[in-house]
Amino acid sequence: MNATPISGTDVAKNIELGIKRKVDDLKYKYKAVPGLGVILVGDNPASKYYVATKEKVAARAGLLSFETLLSKDATFEEVAKVITEYNNDPKIHGILLQLPVPKHLDSDKLLDLIDPAKDADGLHPQNQGLLVTGKVGPRPCTPLGAMKLIDVAMMKQSKIGDAASANFLEGIDIANLPPVDLKGKRAVVVGRSILVGKPLALMLLERNATVTIAHSKTADLNGVCKEADILVAAVGVPELIGKDHVKPGAIVIDVGINRLDNGKLVGDVKYDEAAKVAGAITPVPGGVGPMTVIMLISNTVANFERNYERLS
């Protein structure tokens, strides 16, 4: 068996076009445009790259972008002041504090200061609570992106459209597709972080999957993983998941991104091995990463809509 690759790059481009159409409609309806405010503290090269990428995607999708760059020595009060200014700016509907922040800053306390209604990352405790209780609100971007990739993989497996075609996504508006019901599916999430593992498990439960969270203390990880129709690796250990972890035909979502000593980027899954057993699999790079970015933009637009609907 050779797994179908699920390209996050292609899916994200498809969603971006759908968001652009929506932003055009919202601009006509409300005479206003969604705005993303980004705060970057320090000069971490990876963070600078991610911020630049997010701003480029936002611009292509028709959003306004606002950016504040602070030195690596910025105090808590200086960062908090910018967050407050963004909270009070009616042109900004999504606020992103780029993580990680320098070690002398308490990122949890800073994230708590973001207006939950303007939370673009879905990481505010209030929004985490909305996820737990199944209520509407911004969802964490990486798990949200992973769920979209699962939807695409399920569509391919159920032969909706031409599953063998390289142009499978052509004519399909992924951004506005109803979520796929995962009733009867067994899902295993390897990883229990608050950023990915825990919220993703809750999102899978919302879709009626039967969910197991595995982690470093799990006995017989191979056996647990091999029960999964949907296997998500989000533990941050290079190439932990091999072919012996994968149920034949399973959907494998690799959230991990790790740089080896030789400079090569790999995921938490041994791609070449797992692809021989799985039914569908995401690559690294080019899998979940681009989806995280486009979900940030999607959350910002959704915040904008909720804000204007509340005022209407």
Backbone as CSV, one residue per row, in Angstrom:
resi,resn,N_x,N_y,N_z,CA_x,CA_y,CA_z,C_x,C_y,C_z
1,MET,0.848,-1.199,0.000,0.000,0.000,0.000,0.881,1.245,0.000
2,ASN,0.550,2.192,-0.851,1.234,3.486,-0.860,0.239,4.556,-0.459
3,ALA,0.534,5.245,0.643,-0.399,6.233,1.173,-0.555,7.423,0.238
4,THR,-1.744,7.996,0.238,-1.987,9.241,-0.484,-1.398,10.397,0.313
5,PRO,-0.456,11.172,-0.275,0.061,12.345,0.457,-1.022,13.417,0.557
6,ILE,-1.167,14.004,1.743,-2.106,15.098,1.958,-1.278,16.372,2.137
7,SER,-1.254,17.199,1.121,-0.423,18.399,1.127,-1.104,19.541,1.873
8,GLY,-0.522,19.925,3.012,-1.040,21.085,3.724,-0.862,22.359,2.933
9,THR,0.179,22.408,2.123,0.420,23.585,1.281,-0.734,23.787,0.310
10,ASP,-1.164,22.703,-0.350,-2.258,22.803,-1.324,-3.588,23.118,-0.638
11,VAL,-3.846,22.455,0.499,-5.102,22.695,1.208,-5.152,24.132,1.723
12,ALA,-4.023,24.619,2.249,-3.976,25.997,2.762,-4.226,27.012,1.652
13,LYS,-3.680,26.764,0.465,-3.925,27.674,-0.666,-5.399,27.691,-1.028
14,ASN,-6.020,26.520,-1.001,-7.448,26.425,-1.296,-8.256,27.230,-0.273
15,ILE,-7.927,27.069,1.006,-8.644,27.792,2.062,-8.398,29.295,1.956
16,GLU,-7.183,29.666,1.603,-6.852,31.092,1.453,-7.753,31.763,0.415
17,LEU,-7.993,31.067,-0.704,-8.866,31.629,-1.736,-10.293,31.791,-1.214
18,GLY,-10.756,30.805,-0.425,-12.083,30.906,0.162,-12.184,32.056,1.144
19,ILE,-11.134,32.263,1.938,-11.119,33.379,2.883,-11.126,34.704,2.142
20,LYS,-10.375,34.783,1.051,-10.329,36.034,0.279,-11.709,36.392,-0.241
21,ARG,-12.439,35.395,-0.732,-13.811,35.657,-1.210,-14.688,36.141,-0.061
22,LYS,-14.529,35.521,1.108,-15.331,35.924,2.264,-14.997,37.339,2.697
23,VAL,-13.705,37.685,2.725,-13.290,39.038,3.127,-13.868,40.075,2.172
24,ASP,-13.884,39.755,0.882,-14.483,40.673,-0.092,-15.962,40.893,0.207
25,ASP,-16.662,39.803,0.559,-18.084,39.913,0.896,-18.284,40.734,2.173
26,LEU,-17.437,40.497,3.164,-17.557,41.226,4.432,-17.264,42.712,4.246
27,LYS,-16.299,43.014,3.399,-15.964,44.409,3.122,-17.161,45.128,2.507
28,TYR,-17.849,44.441,1.604,-19.032,45.019,0.974,-20.164,45.176,1.990
29,LYS,-20.335,44.177,2.857,-21.450,44.160,3.808,-21.258,45.159,4.933
30,TYR,-20.036,45.216,5.498,-19.812,46.018,6.703,-18.966,47.269,6.458
31,LYS,-18.471,47.450,5.226,-17.599,48.585,4.910,-16.370,48.607,5.831
32,ALA,-15.884,47.418,6.145,-14.719,47.283,7.019,-13.984,46.001,6.646
33,VAL,-12.728,45.907,7.104,-11.874,44.778,6.749,-11.286,44.175,8.023
34,PRO,-11.223,42.845,8.129,-10.579,42.234,9.290,-9.115,42.657,9.398
35,GLY,-8.644,42.808,10.640,-7.264,43.219,10.875,-6.557,42.276,11.827
36,LEU,-5.310,41.943,11.489,-4.474,41.075,12.316,-3.356,41.901,12.936
37,GLY,-3.234,41.859,14.250,-2.164,42.553,14.953,-1.144,41.564,15.492
38,VAL,0.116,41.740,15.122,1.174,40.801,15.492,2.185,41.504,16.391
39,ILE,2.570,40.823,17.469,3.574,41.337,18.394,4.752,40.372,18.403
40,LEU,5.915,40.868,18.069,7.135,40.059,18.057,8.133,40.649,19.033
41,VAL,8.552,39.847,20.001,9.507,40.288,21.006,10.838,39.577,20.744
42,GLY,11.886,40.350,20.468,13.196,39.755,20.202,13.449,39.556,18.720
43,ASP,14.568,38.891,18.423,14.992,38.746,17.024,15.253,37.286,16.664
44,ASN,14.478,36.386,17.260,14.591,34.968,16.913,14.332,34.778,15.423
45,PRO,15.302,34.214,14.671,15.142,34.103,13.208,13.905,33.309,12.800
46,ALA,13.640,32.216,13.505,12.471,31.403,13.157,11.184,32.180,13.387
47,SER,11.121,32.911,14.506,9.924,33.706,14.796,9.729,34.810,13.765
48,LYS,10.828,35.458,13.375,10.743,36.507,12.359,10.227,35.942,11.041
49,TYR,10.696,34.754,10.702,10.245,34.112,9.462,8.750,33.789,9.539
50,TYR,8.320,33.212,10.676,6.913,32.856,10.823,6.022,34.086,10.763
51,VAL,6.447,35.174,11.420,5.658,36.404,11.413,5.540,36.953,9.991
52,ALA,6.651,36.959,9.267,6.629,37.453,7.891,5.691,36.612,7.027
53,THR,5.735,35.297,7.226,4.862,34.400,6.456,3.394,34.678,6.760
54,LYS,3.060,34.831,8.036,1.675,35.095,8.428,1.177,36.409,7.855
55,GLU,2.037,37.418,7.846,1.634,38.715,7.319,1.436,38.663,5.809
56,LYS,2.267,37.884,5.106,2.100,37.738,3.661,0.774,37.051,3.333
57,VAL,0.470,35.993,4.066,-0.792,35.288,3.829,-1.978,36.193,4.155
58,ALA,-1.888,36.932,5.248,-2.961,37.860,5.612,-3.202,38.878,4.508
59,ALA,-2.115,39.421,3.957,-2.244,40.419,2.889,-2.878,39.807,1.641
60,ARG,-2.458,38.592,1.286,-3.032,37.942,0.107,-4.523,37.675,0.291
61,ALA,-4.924,37.389,1.528,-6.332,37.100,1.803,-7.164,38.361,1.970
62,GLY,-6.526,39.535,1.904,-7.262,40.796,1.957,-7.376,41.418,3.329
63,LEU,-6.652,40.902,4.316,-6.711,41.457,5.666,-5.735,42.619,5.813
64,LEU,-6.007,43.480,6.787,-5.039,44.478,7.210,-4.077,43.838,8.209
65,SER,-2.815,44.288,8.200,-1.836,43.766,9.148,-1.222,44.910,9.941
66,PHE,-1.056,44.676,11.223,-0.401,45.636,12.116,0.678,44.869,12.869
67,GLU,1.850,45.471,12.974,2.977,44.762,13.583,3.705,45.670,14.559
68,THR,4.021,45.123,15.715,4.854,45.820,16.686,6.053,44.940,17.009
69,LEU,7.258,45.469,16.798,8.498,44.756,17.091,9.110,45.339,18.359
70,LEU,9.375,44.491,19.333,9.978,44.915,20.588,11.332,44.234,20.757
71,SER,12.222,44.882,21.467,13.552,44.320,21.672,13.485,43.086,22.564
72,LYS,14.529,42.274,22.505,14.571,41.057,23.325,14.617,41.377,24.821
73,ASP,14.949,42.620,25.154,14.999,43.044,26.556,13.720,43.743,27.017
74,ALA,12.710,43.725,26.197,11.451,44.404,26.544,10.894,43.859,27.855
75,THR,10.347,44.746,28.669,9.784,44.337,29.949,8.370,43.796,29.751
76,PHE,7.887,43.129,30.784,6.509,42.632,30.775,5.542,43.783,30.548
77,GLU,5.798,44.895,31.220,4.905,46.055,31.115,4.881,46.616,29.697
78,GLU,6.019,46.602,29.017,6.076,47.114,27.641,5.268,46.233,26.694
79,VAL,5.378,44.928,26.862,4.597,44.020,26.011,3.114,44.144,26.346
80,ALA,2.812,44.210,27.635,1.423,44.329,28.073,0.774,45.600,27.522
81,LYS,1.551,46.672,27.446,1.015,47.934,26.923,0.573,47.781,25.466
82,VAL,1.390,47.070,24.665,1.033,46.865,23.256,-0.229,46.007,23.160
83,ILE,-0.317,44.963,23.968,-1.507,44.110,23.951,-2.754,44.933,24.272
84,THR,-2.653,45.791,25.265,-3.789,46.647,25.642,-4.182,47.570,24.491
85,GLU,-3.173,48.133,23.818,-3.455,49.009,22.677,-4.161,48.248,21.566
86,TYR,-3.722,47.036,21.313,-4.370,46.206,20.289,-5.789,45.825,20.718
87,ASN,-5.964,45.520,22.003,-7.308,45.202,22.506,-8.290,46.335,22.243
88,ASN,-7.790,47.561,22.344,-8.647,48.747,22.229,-8.748,49.302,20.810
89,ASP,-8.023,48.718,19.877,-8.010,49.216,18.499,-9.134,48.548,17.702
90,PRO,-10.130,49.303,17.247,-11.262,48.697,16.531,-10.888,48.132,15.166
91,LYS,-9.703,48.462,14.665,-9.278,47.945,13.361,-8.642,46.564,13.478
92,ILE,-8.373,46.111,14.711,-7.719,44.825,14.930,-8.727,43.827,15.508
93,HIS,-8.817,42.658,14.854,-9.778,41.635,15.261,-9.098,40.329,15.658
94,GLY,-7.820,40.230,15.363,-7.050,39.065,15.761,-5.701,39.519,16.288
95,ILE,-5.336,39.066,17.488,-4.054,39.438,18.092,-3.196,38.193,18.224
96,LEU,-1.967,38.287,17.724,-1.012,37.194,17.833,0.221,37.673,18.584
97,LEU,0.496,37.056,19.717,1.777,37.229,20.391,2.642,36.067,19.945
98,GLN,3.656,36.350,19.127,4.480,35.273,18.573,5.285,34.593,19.677
99,LEU,5.132,33.280,19.761,5.856,32.470,20.737,7.002,31.716,20.054
100,PRO,8.079,31.446,20.780,8.290,31.750,22.193,8.724,33.199,22.401
101,VAL,8.422,33.735,23.575,8.942,35.041,23.971,10.219,34.808,24.771
102,PRO,11.063,35.837,24.935,12.281,35.671,25.747,11.963,35.112,27.135
103,LYS,12.919,34.379,27.691,12.689,33.602,28.914,12.304,34.450,30.116
104,HIS,12.683,35.725,30.119,12.355,36.548,31.290,10.892,36.986,31.313
105,LEU,10.164,36.696,30.240,8.750,37.076,30.164,7.861,35.862,30.428
106,ASP,6.755,36.083,31.108,5.793,35.023,31.395,4.749,35.000,30.279
107,SER,4.907,34.048,29.350,4.023,34.022,28.179,2.577,33.748,28.568
108,ASP,2.361,32.904,29.596,0.980,32.603,30.008,0.257,33.861,30.489
109,LYS,0.948,34.660,31.293,0.322,35.887,31.800,0.078,36.883,30.677
110,LEU,0.979,36.936,29.706,0.787,37.842,28.573,-0.397,37.390,27.714
111,LEU,-0.488,36.087,27.457,-1.607,35.578,26.669,-2.946,35.842,27.363
112,ASP,-2.928,35.793,28.708,-4.150,36.054,29.468,-4.658,37.481,29.267
113,LEU,-3.748,38.400,28.900,-4.131,39.803,28.734,-4.846,40.070,27.414
114,ILE,-4.730,39.156,26.464,-5.374,39.348,25.165,-6.890,39.230,25.318
115,ASP,-7.621,40.164,24.739,-9.081,40.106,24.724,-9.498,38.770,24.088
116,PRO,-10.237,37.918,24.810,-10.621,36.621,24.238,-11.334,36.735,22.900
117,ALA,-12.067,37.834,22.693,-12.780,38.030,21.427,-11.837,38.384,20.283
118,LYS,-10.577,38.712,20.620,-9.584,39.044,19.593,-8.442,38.029,19.561
119,ASP,-8.638,36.920,20.217,-7.613,35.870,20.300,-7.516,35.154,18.954
120,ALA,-6.420,35.351,18.235,-6.259,34.716,16.930,-5.707,33.299,17.044
121,ASP,-4.994,33.022,18.126,-4.344,31.731,18.310,-5.218,30.713,19.036
122,GLY,-6.328,31.156,19.616,-7.189,30.256,20.347,-6.589,29.723,21.631
123,LEU,-5.649,30.477,22.208,-4.916,29.992,23.380,-5.348,30.646,24.696
124,HIS,-6.229,31.640,24.628,-6.683,32.274,25.864,-7.453,31.253,26.706
125,PRO,-7.252,31.246,28.029,-7.952,30.270,28.876,-9.465,30.266,28.681
126,GLN,-10.052,31.432,28.449,-11.501,31.482,28.241,-11.895,30.720,26.982
127,ASN,-11.081,30.849,25.935,-11.383,30.144,24.692,-11.080,28.653,24.801
128,GLN,-10.084,28.310,25.613,-9.852,26.887,25.896,-11.076,26.303,26.601
129,GLY,-11.670,27.105,27.505,-12.876,26.664,28.194,-14.051,26.488,27.253
130,LEU,-14.173,27.381,26.261,-15.240,27.243,25.269,-15.086,25.952,24.473
131,LEU,-13.830,25.584,24.190,-13.587,24.325,23.487,-14.029,23.146,24.354
132,VAL,-13.655,23.162,25.616,-14.006,22.061,26.521,-15.519,21.901,26.624
133,THR,-16.230,23.017,26.654,-17.691,22.967,26.810,-18.427,22.887,25.472
134,GLY,-17.681,22.885,24.371,-18.303,22.739,23.051,-18.996,23.972,22.537
135,LYS,-18.619,25.139,23.063,-19.246,26.387,22.631,-18.398,27.082,21.572
136,VAL,-19.020,28.012,20.863,-18.349,28.699,19.753,-17.249,29.615,20.275
137,GLY,-16.115,29.606,19.593,-15.008,30.489,19.938,-13.791,30.126,19.119
138,PRO,-12.753,30.952,19.182,-11.527,30.637,18.437,-10.913,29.333,18.933
139,ARG,-10.510,28.492,18.001,-9.864,27.230,18.330,-8.354,27.331,18.077
140,PRO,-7.536,26.599,18.837,-6.090,26.622,18.597,-5.760,26.260,17.150
141,CYS,-4.845,27.011,16.558,-4.647,26.960,15.103,-4.102,25.632,14.590
142,THR,-3.100,25.077,15.269,-2.511,23.833,14.763,-3.508,22.678,14.807
143,PRO,-4.215,22.455,15.926,-5.239,21.410,15.910,-6.342,21.661,14.880
144,LEU,-6.727,22.923,14.717,-7.759,23.260,13.736,-7.291,22.905,12.331
145,GLY,-6.032,23.204,12.039,-5.468,22.848,10.739,-5.396,21.348,10.544
146,ALA,-5.014,20.631,11.604,-4.957,19.172,11.519,-6.332,18.585,11.215
147,MET,-7.375,19.156,11.822,-8.724,18.661,11.571,-9.130,18.863,10.116
148,LYS,-8.740,19.992,9.532,-9.040,20.221,8.111,-8.350,19.174,7.238
149,LEU,-7.110,18.811,7.591,-6.395,17.799,6.820,-7.054,16.427,6.972
150,ILE,-7.569,16.142,8.162,-8.310,14.897,8.357,-9.560,14.889,7.483
151,ASP,-10.260,16.038,7.410,-11.432,16.140,6.545,-11.079,15.806,5.101
152,VAL,-9.978,16.383,4.617,-9.560,16.153,3.235,-9.219,14.681,3.026
153,ALA,-8.479,14.098,3.974,-8.117,12.686,3.861,-9.357,11.793,3.860
154,MET,-10.331,12.110,4.704,-11.573,11.335,4.749,-12.343,11.455,3.437
155,MET,-12.343,12.653,2.872,-13.019,12.859,1.594,-12.390,11.999,0.508
156,LYS,-11.073,11.961,0.509,-10.389,11.152,-0.500,-10.706,9.673,-0.312
157,GLN,-10.678,9.230,0.937,-10.932,7.820,1.198,-12.353,7.415,0.867
158,SER,-13.302,8.357,0.998,-14.695,8.036,0.703,-15.038,8.273,-0.766
159,LYS,-14.018,8.594,-1.552,-14.173,8.757,-3.004,-15.090,9.902,-3.383
160,ILE,-15.150,10.956,-2.511,-15.872,12.169,-2.899,-14.994,12.920,-3.876
161,GLY,-15.455,13.087,-5.108,-14.605,13.671,-6.136,-13.724,12.578,-6.709
162,ASP,-12.717,12.947,-7.461,-11.798,12.002,-8.094,-10.617,11.793,-7.159
163,ALA,-10.663,10.722,-6.368,-9.637,10.497,-5.348,-8.265,10.259,-5.957
164,ALA,-8.216,9.801,-7.201,-6.923,9.505,-7.815,-6.309,10.720,-8.490
165,SER,-7.073,11.780,-8.589,-6.620,12.936,-9.356,-5.707,13.840,-8.542
166,ALA,-4.669,14.351,-9.210,-3.791,15.318,-8.562,-4.513,16.639,-8.339
167,ASN,-5.614,16.849,-9.072,-6.386,18.086,-8.952,-7.640,17.865,-8.107
168,PHE,-7.509,17.002,-7.124,-8.653,16.629,-6.296,-9.358,17.835,-5.694
169,LEU,-8.586,18.854,-5.284,-9.165,19.996,-4.583,-9.808,21.012,-5.522
170,GLU,-9.596,20.849,-6.809,-10.130,21.822,-7.759,-11.660,21.838,-7.699
171,GLY,-12.210,23.017,-7.502,-13.658,23.168,-7.444,-14.257,22.898,-6.074
172,ILE,-13.414,22.541,-5.091,-13.898,22.278,-3.734,-13.468,23.426,-2.833
173,ASP,-14.416,24.018,-2.117,-14.129,25.116,-1.198,-13.950,24.538,0.207
174,ILE,-12.702,24.187,0.521,-12.415,23.528,1.790,-12.818,24.408,2.974
175,ALA,-12.635,25.721,2.846,-12.916,26.634,3.963,-14.357,26.525,4.438
176,ASN,-15.272,26.238,3.517,-16.691,26.242,3.868,-17.337,24.857,3.831
177,LEU,-16.523,23.810,3.744,-17.072,22.469,3.764,-17.578,22.123,5.169
178,PRO,-18.703,21.443,5.271,-19.135,20.980,6.594,-18.158,19.944,7.127
179,PRO,-17.909,19.928,8.442,-16.964,18.974,9.002,-17.436,17.538,8.810
180,VAL,-16.483,16.643,8.585,-16.794,15.227,8.387,-17.098,14.578,9.736
181,ASP,-18.174,13.820,9.794,-18.531,13.089,11.014,-17.590,11.888,11.149
182,LEU,-16.926,11.773,12.285,-15.968,10.691,12.514,-16.568,9.568,13.361
183,LYS,-17.884,9.466,13.370,-18.571,8.409,14.109,-18.007,7.045,13.732
184,GLY,-17.661,6.251,14.748,-17.159,4.907,14.503,-15.663,4.827,14.279
185,LYS,-14.992,5.977,14.187,-13.549,5.986,13.958,-12.785,6.009,15.281
186,ARG,-11.704,5.259,15.334,-10.806,5.282,16.484,-9.673,6.260,16.176
187,ALA,-9.442,7.206,17.067,-8.372,8.188,16.883,-7.398,8.093,18.046
188,VAL,-6.108,8.147,17.733,-5.066,8.181,18.758,-4.224,9.430,18.531
189,VAL,-4.087,10.231,19.577,-3.245,11.424,19.544,-2.025,11.142,20.422
190,VAL,-0.850,11.162,19.824,0.378,10.943,20.576,0.930,12.316,20.954
191,GLY,0.771,12.682,22.213,1.152,14.014,22.682,0.016,14.621,23.477
192,ARG,0.344,15.297,24.579,-0.702,15.823,25.460,-0.483,17.289,25.815
193,SER,0.157,18.043,24.907,0.407,19.456,25.185,-0.888,20.250,25.108
194,ILE,-0.880,21.408,25.770,-2.035,22.296,25.741,-2.152,22.986,24.386
195,LEU,-1.038,23.014,23.626,-1.047,23.660,22.314,-1.648,22.769,21.233
196,VAL,-1.413,21.464,21.328,-1.849,20.569,20.250,-2.608,19.355,20.782
197,GLY,-1.960,18.523,21.582,-2.524,17.228,21.924,-3.890,17.292,22.584
198,LYS,-4.003,18.053,23.670,-5.273,18.114,24.395,-6.389,18.755,23.574
199,PRO,-6.164,19.942,22.969,-7.267,20.517,22.178,-7.648,19.677,20.972
200,LEU,-6.663,19.024,20.343,-6.986,18.189,19.188,-7.839,16.997,19.595
201,ALA,-7.534,16.414,20.752,-8.354,15.304,21.241,-9.801,15.753,21.451
202,LEU,-9.988,16.960,21.987,-11.338,17.487,22.192,-12.046,17.742,20.865
203,MET,-11.322,18.233,19.883,-11.933,18.475,18.568,-12.354,17.162,17.914
204,LEU,-11.542,16.121,18.088,-11.902,14.807,17.554,-13.144,14.264,18.261
205,LEU,-13.225,14.487,19.574,-14.420,14.078,20.321,-15.667,14.809,19.825
206,GLU,-15.516,16.105,19.508,-16.643,16.881,18.971,-17.180,16.251,17.696
207,ARG,-16.295,15.594,16.953,-16.692,14.955,15.690,-17.138,13.516,15.883
208,ASN,-17.259,13.075,17.125,-17.780,11.737,17.448,-16.772,10.611,17.283
209,ALA,-15.494,10.934,17.176,-14.477,9.883,17.182,-14.309,9.343,18.599
210,THR,-13.839,8.108,18.696,-13.435,7.530,19.980,-11.947,7.788,20.126
211,VAL,-11.564,8.534,21.164,-10.228,9.134,21.213,-9.397,8.578,22.373
212,THR,-8.135,8.271,22.063,-7.138,7.913,23.067,-5.991,8.913,22.982
213,ILE,-5.559,9.443,24.127,-4.362,10.277,24.174,-3.217,9.422,24.697
214,ALA,-2.169,9.285,23.892,-0.969,8.550,24.284,0.156,9.545,24.561
215,HIS,1.168,9.092,25.306,2.255,9.992,25.693,3.472,9.172,26.118
216,SER,4.458,9.828,26.702,5.718,9.164,27.025,5.572,8.064,28.077
217,LYS,4.500,8.105,28.862,4.277,7.103,29.898,3.343,5.974,29.435
218,THR,2.888,6.017,28.183,1.958,5.014,27.680,2.658,3.672,27.486
219,ALA,2.075,2.622,28.056,2.605,1.278,27.839,2.150,0.758,26.477
220,ASP,3.035,0.026,25.808,2.735,-0.567,24.500,2.236,0.476,23.506
221,LEU,3.076,1.498,23.278,2.691,2.572,22.360,2.385,2.021,20.971
222,ASN,3.184,1.056,20.519,2.934,0.469,19.199,1.514,-0.078,19.102
223,GLY,1.124,-0.861,20.113,-0.193,-1.482,20.087,-1.319,-0.475,20.157
224,VAL,-1.153,0.561,20.987,-2.177,1.598,21.097,-2.348,2.326,19.767
225,CYS,-1.221,2.700,19.164,-1.285,3.436,17.895,-1.891,2.592,16.786
226,LYS,-1.616,1.309,16.811,-2.060,0.451,15.711,-3.562,0.221,15.714
227,GLU,-4.242,0.657,16.783,-5.700,0.584,16.811,-6.351,1.754,16.078
228,ALA,-5.556,2.741,15.711,-6.107,4.013,15.237,-6.466,4.000,13.758
229,ASP,-7.689,4.443,13.473,-8.044,4.781,12.091,-7.452,6.137,11.729
230,ILE,-7.302,6.992,12.748,-6.682,8.310,12.598,-5.586,8.413,13.645
231,LEU,-4.349,8.553,13.201,-3.199,8.620,14.108,-2.532,9.980,13.957
232,VAL,-2.450,10.721,15.052,-1.835,12.044,15.047,-0.590,12.006,15.929
233,ALA,0.547,12.369,15.361,1.806,12.412,16.105,2.137,13.859,16.421
234,ALA,2.154,14.199,17.708,2.385,15.589,18.124,3.166,15.600,19.433
235,VAL,4.282,14.882,19.441,5.027,14.697,20.681,6.401,15.371,20.651
236,GLY,6.882,15.751,19.451,8.159,16.447,19.351,9.372,15.551,19.456
237,VAL,9.230,14.291,19.076,10.344,13.347,19.068,10.587,12.921,17.630
238,PRO,11.771,13.200,17.085,12.015,12.908,15.667,11.772,11.445,15.309
239,GLU,10.903,11.247,14.332,10.661,9.939,13.718,10.357,8.846,14.738
240,LEU,9.576,9.194,15.743,9.178,8.233,16.769,8.258,7.156,16.209
241,ILE,7.364,7.556,15.319,6.324,6.662,14.807,6.794,5.998,13.515
242,GLY,6.868,4.669,13.543,7.274,3.913,12.357,6.148,3.049,11.828
243,LYS,6.476,2.174,10.905,5.441,1.360,10.262,4.737,0.428,11.244
244,ASP,5.450,0.039,12.321,4.850,-0.882,13.286,3.800,-0.212,14.163
245,HIS,3.714,1.128,14.083,2.703,1.870,14.846,1.422,2.097,14.049
246,VAL,1.453,1.806,12.752,0.387,2.273,11.859,-0.514,1.127,11.417
247,LYS,-1.805,1.318,11.640,-2.812,0.384,11.148,-2.920,0.506,9.631
248,PRO,-2.957,-0.599,8.901,-3.090,-0.497,7.442,-4.288,0.353,7.035
249,GLY,-4.030,1.329,6.178,-5.091,2.204,5.685,-5.393,3.397,6.554
250,ALA,-4.686,3.555,7.678,-4.977,4.658,8.601,-4.595,6.013,8.011
251,ILE,-5.243,7.053,8.519,-4.853,8.430,8.227,-3.801,8.837,9.259
252,VAL,-2.644,9.296,8.782,-1.541,9.674,9.671,-1.273,11.176,9.511
253,ILE,-1.442,11.922,10.590,-1.206,13.363,10.601,0.035,13.626,11.449
254,ASP,1.081,14.147,10.822,2.358,14.387,11.506,2.474,15.867,11.846
255,VAL,2.302,16.200,13.131,2.367,17.584,13.583,3.804,17.992,13.913
256,GLY,4.655,17.021,14.175,6.015,17.318,14.611,6.860,17.976,13.540
257,ILE,7.772,18.832,13.968,8.787,19.381,13.067,10.076,19.500,13.860
258,ASN,11.066,18.725,13.456,12.317,18.591,14.190,13.490,18.737,13.229
259,ARG,14.503,19.461,13.644,15.706,19.613,12.813,16.801,18.696,13.354
260,LEU,17.269,17.786,12.506,18.320,16.859,12.892,19.687,17.544,12.865
261,ASP,20.694,16.861,13.390,22.047,17.429,13.453,22.588,17.778,12.068
262,ASN,22.132,17.024,11.046,22.593,17.299,9.675,21.803,18.415,8.992
263,GLY,20.874,19.039,9.745,20.082,20.145,9.210,18.771,19.741,8.571
264,LYS,18.540,18.444,8.410,17.315,17.974,7.757,16.111,18.159,8.674
265,LEU,14.993,18.597,8.091,13.732,18.711,8.827,12.950,17.414,8.708
266,VAL,12.555,16.869,9.844,11.730,15.657,9.848,10.588,15.830,10.832
267,GLY,9.596,14.997,10.703,8.471,15.030,11.619,8.644,14.036,12.750
268,ASP,7.531,13.732,13.408,7.518,12.709,14.451,7.288,11.322,13.859
269,VAL,7.061,11.277,12.548,6.757,10.028,11.844,7.869,9.713,10.847
270,LYS,8.253,8.447,10.779,9.168,7.991,9.723,8.343,7.890,8.437
271,TYR,8.394,8.959,7.660,7.462,9.112,6.541,7.528,7.939,5.567
272,ASP,8.723,7.596,5.113,8.853,6.560,4.079,8.320,5.216,4.562
273,GLU,8.576,4.919,5.840,8.072,3.665,6.417,6.551,3.698,6.529
274,ALA,6.040,4.736,7.178,4.607,4.815,7.464,3.781,4.882,6.184
275,ALA,4.338,5.535,5.153,3.603,5.698,3.899,3.351,4.371,3.197
276,LYS,4.118,3.361,3.540,3.918,2.039,2.928,2.735,1.297,3.555
277,VAL,2.280,1.780,4.705,1.206,1.108,5.429,-0.069,1.958,5.477
278,ALA,0.087,3.264,5.656,-1.056,4.165,5.839,-1.881,4.310,4.569
279,GLY,-3.099,4.816,4.746,-3.934,5.139,3.595,-3.717,6.561,3.124
280,ALA,-3.427,7.463,4.077,-3.154,8.865,3.775,-2.180,9.374,4.823
281,ILE,-1.310,10.320,4.426,-0.275,10.797,5.344,0.131,12.220,4.979
282,THR,0.462,13.016,5.987,0.944,14.378,5.735,2.462,14.412,5.777
283,PRO,3.088,15.199,4.898,4.546,15.298,4.889,5.057,16.342,5.873
284,VAL,6.354,16.322,6.122,7.050,17.366,6.868,8.338,17.674,6.116
285,PRO,8.514,18.929,5.705,7.591,20.071,5.827,6.472,19.999,4.785
286,GLY,5.582,20.977,4.842,4.502,21.073,3.861,3.231,20.363,4.249
287,GLY,3.104,19.996,5.525,1.894,19.335,5.982,1.072,20.238,6.882
288,VAL,1.235,20.056,8.189,0.441,20.818,9.151,0.906,22.272,9.244
289,GLY,2.191,22.532,9.007,2.734,23.886,9.154,1.962,24.957,8.407
290,PRO,1.762,24.825,7.083,0.997,25.844,6.354,-0.442,25.975,6.848
291,MET,-0.987,24.891,7.393,-2.354,24.931,7.896,-2.456,25.771,9.159
292,THR,-1.415,25.735,9.992,-1.422,26.554,11.208,-1.534,28.031,10.852
293,VAL,-0.798,28.445,9.825,-0.808,29.845,9.398,-2.188,30.249,8.885
294,ILE,-2.772,29.440,8.011,-4.048,29.841,7.415,-5.177,29.786,8.441
295,MET,-5.066,28.932,9.451,-6.086,28.901,10.501,-6.025,30.150,11.378
296,LEU,-4.832,30.712,11.542,-4.698,31.990,12.248,-5.488,33.077,11.519
297,ILE,-5.385,33.090,10.200,-6.112,34.065,9.389,-7.612,33.784,9.471
298,SER,-7.976,32.518,9.412,-9.385,32.130,9.498,-9.991,32.549,10.831
299,ASN,-9.258,32.355,11.931,-9.748,32.774,13.245,-9.978,34.280,13.303
300,THR,-9.061,35.041,12.708,-9.184,36.499,12.708,-10.448,36.941,11.975
301,VAL,-10.715,36.313,10.838,-11.922,36.647,10.071,-13.172,36.250,10.847
302,ALA,-13.134,35.095,11.501,-14.284,34.665,12.300,-14.518,35.614,13.478
303,ASN,-13.439,36.095,14.103,-13.583,37.091,15.179,-14.253,38.355,14.666
304,PHE,-13.827,38.793,13.480,-14.403,39.984,12.846,-15.906,39.793,12.652
305,GLU,-16.304,38.638,12.104,-17.719,38.370,11.858,-18.522,38.391,13.161
306,ARG,-18.009,37.719,14.189,-18.738,37.679,15.452,-18.897,39.072,16.040
307,ASN,-17.845,39.890,15.893,-17.890,41.249,16.413,-18.982,42.064,15.723
308,TYR,-19.041,42.005,14.400,-20.018,42.813,13.669,-21.425,42.273,13.816
309,GLU,-21.556,40.944,13.951,-22.884,40.370,14.185,-23.420,40.811,15.552
310,ARG,-22.521,40.928,16.528,-22.923,41.365,17.860,-23.381,42.812,17.858
311,LEU,-22.762,43.623,16.996,-23.101,45.027,16.950,-24.300,45.336,16.057
312,SER,-24.639,44.356,15.211,-25.730,44.585,14.251,-27.100,44.549,14.924
